[in-house]
Amino acid sequence: MGELIAISMNSTALPDVAQANLDVFSATLQDIAATDRNLLVVTSDSRGSGKLVPFGQKYPKQLIEIGIAEQNLVGVAAGLASTGKNVFAVSPACFLTARSFEQIKTDVCYSSNPVRLIGISAGVSYGALGSTHHSLHDFAALRAVHNLTIVAPADNFETEQAIRLAARLDTPVYIRFGKKPMPLLSDENREFTFGKGRIIAEGDALVLVATGETAYPALLAARQLETTHGIRATVISMHTIKPLDYDLLATVAAKGCPIVTVEEHSVYGGLGEACASFMMMNGFRNPFKIMGIPDEYTVTGSQIEIFNHYGLSEDGIAAQALALLN
C-alpha cells in the first residue's frame, strides 16, 4: 500500500454548525476541483442523494452519470483512474460494495487503480427502506481485499480531511458516509491521518472505540458515565478500519481496563472483530464487548430508531459499558 499522508490544519471550509458529512464531502470536492481539472466524479444516478447537484452545476464536464449500473460505475472509474484521472466513484454503500464487489476487487484493488470509492447513505441511513438498503457488510467484505484503505469519518472535520487525503493517495480507498448532521467531536485534536485513531476524550476507567456515526453517541455515553457515575472513559474515533491503528489499541489495552467497540455494521467482520483479533493474538485479556447490529433480520425504521433498538444510542452504550465494568 502506498505511503499514507497526514494533514493537520484549521480549515476555513468547515461550517459553524453541524452539517451532514455528505454536504461537507460535496463542498470539499468542489474546492479541490477548482484547481484540479483532472478530478472526475462518476455516479450511479446518485447526484441527488450524494449531494452532488451543486458540483454538477459548477463543473458539468467533470461529472459522469452512469445510471443505476454499479458494476459499470466501478469499471468506468477504474479505467479513468488508469489514465491518470483523479476519480471519485459515488454510489449507495449497500449497492456499491455488494453488486460491484468483483469490480472493486479486480479492476480497482488488484489492478492498483487509485479510485476513491464513496459509499453514501451507509449503515442503516436508509433504515426505513429495509434490509435491502442497509450496508452492514461493507467493512467485513472489503477488509478481506488487498490494497484498500477503509475509512468511516465521524464528523465534518474528519470528512474534509479524509476527502483531501484521498484525493492525494496513490492507492484505492473506500470511504463511507451516512446522512444525518454530525456535530464536531472535538475542537482540540485537529490532526487526521489514515490509519491513526483520533482520541476525542480521555479517561482511565474504560475505553470506547467507535467509528463513523456511532462515535458521537459513544462520546455522549462517556459524558453520561462521568456525570452520573464518576466514570471517566477514553473515547477513540477509529475512523480508519483498515489499516487499523494497532499502536493506539495496544496502548489503551495495556492499561487493562474494559474496552467497548461500537459500529454501524454487523457484529461480524467489522471494527469489533478486527480489534478483538489483534488483542487476542497479542496476549491482551481486557474485558471486551462488541456493539453493532446482531445477526438477524434488521428491524425497519429511521437510523435513530434502529440505533435505539440495538443499543447503539447514548443510553445503550452507557448501559453496556456499566455492565462490562461490573
C-alpha positions in Angstrom: 0.0 0.0 0.0 1.3 3.5 -0.8 2.5 5.9 1.8 -0.3 7.3 3.9 -0.4 11.1 4.1 -1.1 13.2 7.3 -2.9 16.5 7.3 -3.1 18.8 10.3 -4.9 22.1 9.7 -7.5 24.5 10.9 -9.8 24.5 7.9 -11.8 27.6 7.0 -14.2 25.4 4.9 -15.8 23.7 8.0 -19.2 25.1 8.9 -20.0 26.7 12.3 -23.0 24.4 12.8 -23.2 20.7 12.2 -23.9 19.6 8.6 -24.3 16.1 7.1 -20.9 14.7 6.3 -22.1 14.3 2.7 -22.6 18.1 2.4 -19.0 18.6 3.6 -17.9 15.9 1.1 -19.5 17.8 -1.7 -18.2 21.2 -0.7 -14.7 19.8 -0.4 -14.8 18.2 -3.8 -15.9 21.5 -5.3 -12.9 23.2 -3.6 -10.5 20.6 -5.0 -12.0 20.7 -8.5 -11.4 24.4 -8.6 -7.7 23.8 -9.1 -7.8 20.1 -10.3 -9.4 19.7 -13.7 -8.3 16.1 -13.6 -10.8 15.4 -10.9 -13.8 13.4 -12.1 -16.9 12.3 -10.2 -18.7 9.2 -11.5 -22.2 8.4 -10.1 -24.8 5.8 -10.4 -27.9 8.1 -10.6 -26.7 9.4 -7.2 -26.0 13.1 -7.7 -29.1 14.0 -5.6 -28.5 11.6 -2.7 -24.8 12.2 -2.9 -25.3 16.0 -2.5 -23.5 16.4 -5.9 -26.1 18.6 -7.7 -24.0 21.8 -6.8 -20.9 20.1 -8.1 -22.6 19.1 -11.4 -23.9 22.7 -11.8 -20.4 24.2 -11.2 -18.3 21.6 -13.0 -20.7 19.8 -15.5 -17.8 18.5 -17.6 -16.3 16.8 -14.5 -19.4 14.7 -13.5 -20.2 11.5 -15.4 -23.5 9.8 -14.9 -23.5 6.0 -15.5 -27.1 5.3 -14.3 -28.2 2.5 -12.0 -25.4 0.2 -13.0 -22.9 -0.1 -10.2 -20.7 -2.7 -11.7 -20.3 -0.4 -14.8 -19.7 2.5 -12.4 -16.7 0.9 -10.8 -15.3 -0.4 -14.1 -15.5 3.0 -15.8 -14.0 4.6 -12.7 -11.1 2.1 -12.8 -10.5 2.8 -16.5 -10.4 6.5 -16.0 -8.1 6.2 -13.0 -5.7 4.0 -15.1 -5.3 7.0 -17.4 -4.3 9.3 -14.6 -7.6 10.9 -13.8 -8.4 11.7 -10.1 -11.7 9.7 -9.8 -14.4 9.6 -7.1 -17.0 6.9 -7.7 -20.1 7.7 -5.7 -23.0 5.3 -5.1 -25.1 4.0 -2.2 -22.9 1.9 0.0 -25.2 -1.1 0.1 -25.1 -1.5 -3.7 -21.5 -0.2 -4.3 -19.9 -2.8 -2.1 -22.2 -5.8 -2.9 -23.2 -5.6 -6.6 -19.7 -4.3 -7.5 -17.5 -6.4 -5.2 -15.9 -8.3 -8.1 -15.0 -5.0 -9.9 -13.7 -3.4 -6.7 -11.6 -6.5 -6.1 -10.2 -7.0 -9.6 -10.5 -3.7 -11.5 -9.6 -1.3 -8.6 -7.6 -3.1 -6.0 -5.8 -5.9 -7.7 -5.1 -3.7 -10.7 -4.0 -0.9 -8.3 -6.1 1.8 -9.8 -6.4 4.6 -7.3 -10.2 5.0 -7.3 -11.8 6.8 -4.4 -14.9 4.6 -3.7 -17.5 6.7 -1.9 -20.3 4.7 -0.2 -23.2 7.0 0.6 -26.1 6.5 2.9 -24.2 3.8 4.6 -25.1 1.6 7.6 -28.8 2.0 8.3 -29.1 5.5 6.9 -31.7 4.1 4.5 -33.3 2.4 7.5 -36.9 2.9 6.5 -36.3 1.2 3.1 -35.5 -2.1 4.8 -32.6 -4.6 4.8 -32.0 -4.5 1.0 -30.8 -0.9 1.6 -28.7 -1.5 4.7 -24.9 -1.7 4.3 -23.9 -3.8 7.3 -21.5 -5.9 5.3 -19.1 -3.5 3.7 -16.3 -3.5 6.3 -16.4 -7.3 6.5 -16.2 -7.8 2.7 -13.7 -5.1 1.9 -11.3 -5.8 4.8 -10.5 -9.1 3.0 -9.4 -7.3 -0.2 -5.8 -6.4 -0.5 -4.7 -2.9 -1.3 -7.6 -1.0 0.0 -7.8 1.7 2.8 -11.2 1.7 4.5 -12.5 4.9 6.2 -15.6 6.0 8.1 -15.4 9.7 9.1 -17.3 10.6 12.2 -17.8 14.3 11.8 -17.4 17.2 9.4 -13.7 17.7 10.3 -12.8 14.1 9.6 -14.8 14.2 6.4 -13.0 17.1 4.9 -9.6 15.7 5.9 -10.5 12.3 4.5 -11.5 13.6 1.1 -8.4 15.8 0.8 -6.2 12.9 1.8 -8.0 10.5 -0.6 -7.5 13.0 -3.5 -3.7 12.7 -2.9 -3.5 9.0 -2.3 -2.0 6.8 -5.0 -3.8 3.6 -3.9 -7.5 2.8 -3.7 -9.7 3.9 -0.8 -13.2 3.3 0.3 -15.0 6.0 2.4 -18.5 5.5 3.8 -20.9 8.3 4.8 -24.2 8.5 6.5 -26.9 11.1 6.0 -27.6 13.0 9.3 -25.9 16.2 10.5 -22.8 15.3 12.7 -21.6 17.6 15.4 -17.8 18.2 15.7 -16.4 15.7 18.2 -13.5 17.8 19.5 -12.0 21.3 19.0 -8.7 20.2 20.4 -7.5 17.1 18.4 -7.1 18.6 14.9 -4.7 16.1 13.4 -6.0 13.5 10.9 -4.1 10.6 9.4 -5.4 7.5 7.7 -4.5 4.6 9.9 -4.3 6.6 13.1 -7.2 6.7 15.5 -8.3 10.1 17.0 -8.6 10.4 20.8 -11.6 12.7 21.5 -11.9 12.2 25.2 -9.5 10.7 27.9 -10.2 8.7 31.0 -8.7 5.8 32.9 -11.7 3.5 33.7 -12.9 2.4 30.3 -12.2 2.7 26.6 -14.9 3.3 23.9 -13.7 2.7 20.4 -16.2 3.8 17.8 -16.3 4.5 14.1 -18.4 6.7 11.8 -21.7 8.0 13.0 -21.5 5.9 16.2 -18.7 8.0 17.5 -21.0 10.8 18.6 -23.3 8.6 20.8 -20.2 7.0 22.2 -18.9 10.4 23.2 -22.3 11.3 24.8 -22.3 8.0 26.6 -18.9 8.8 28.1 -20.1 12.2 29.3 -23.2 10.5 30.9 -20.9 8.0 32.7 -18.8 10.7 34.1 -21.7 12.9 35.1 -23.9 10.1 36.6 -21.3 7.6 37.9 -18.0 9.5 38.1 -16.5 7.1 35.5 -14.1 8.7 33.1 -13.7 7.0 29.7 -11.3 7.3 26.8 -13.2 7.7 23.6 -11.5 6.9 20.3 -12.8 7.8 16.8 -11.3 4.9 14.9 -12.1 6.4 11.6 -9.8 4.0 9.6 -10.9 0.4 9.8 -8.0 -0.7 7.6 -5.2 -0.2 8.3 -6.3 -0.3 11.9 -4.3 1.7 14.5 -2.8 -1.2 16.3 -0.3 1.0 18.2 -3.1 3.1 19.8 -5.1 -0.1 20.5 -2.1 -1.7 22.2 -1.5 1.5 24.3 -5.0 1.6 25.7 -5.3 -2.1 26.1 -2.1 -2.2 28.1 -3.9 -0.3 30.9 -6.1 -3.3 31.5 -9.4 -1.5 31.5 -12.5 -2.8 29.7 -12.9 -2.0 26.0 -16.2 -1.5 24.1 -16.3 -1.2 20.3 -19.2 0.5 18.6 -20.1 0.4 14.9 -23.0 0.8 12.5 -22.2 -2.6 11.0 -22.8 -6.3 11.6 -21.0 -7.6 14.7 -19.3 -9.9 12.3 -16.2 -8.9 10.4 -16.0 -5.2 11.3 -14.3 -2.9 13.7 -15.0 -5.1 16.8 -13.7 -8.3 15.4 -10.6 -6.5 14.0 -9.9 -5.2 17.5 -10.6 -8.5 19.2 -8.4 -10.4 16.8 -5.5 -8.1 17.4 -5.9 -8.2 21.2 -6.2 -12.0 21.4 -3.2 -12.6 19.2 -1.1 -10.2 21.2 -1.9 -11.5 24.7 -4.4 -8.9 25.9 -7.2 -10.1 28.1 -9.2 -7.0 28.8 -13.0 -7.4 29.4 -14.3 -6.7 25.9 -17.7 -6.1 24.2 -18.6 -5.6 20.5 -21.6 -3.4 19.9 -23.2 -3.4 16.4 -26.0 -5.0 14.5 -26.6 -8.6 15.5 -27.0 -11.5 13.1 -30.7 -11.2 12.5 -33.3 -9.7 10.2 -32.7 -6.0 10.9 -35.7 -4.0 12.1 -37.1 -1.3 9.8 -37.2 2.3 10.9 -35.2 5.5 11.0 -31.5 5.4 11.8 -32.2 6.7 15.3 -35.0 4.1 15.9 -32.7 1.3 14.8 -29.8 2.7 16.9 -32.2 2.8 19.9 -33.5 -0.7 19.2 -30.0 -2.3 19.2 -28.5 -0.2 22.0 -26.2 2.0 19.8 -27.6 5.1 21.5 -26.1 7.2 24.3 -28.1 5.3 26.9 -27.5 1.9 25.3 -23.7 2.3 25.1 -23.5 3.6 28.7 -25.5 0.6 29.9 -23.3 -1.9 28.2 -20.2 -0.1 29.5 -21.5 -0.3 33.1 -22.4 -4.0 32.7 -18.9 -4.7 31.5 -17.3 -2.7 34.3 -19.4 -4.7 36.8 
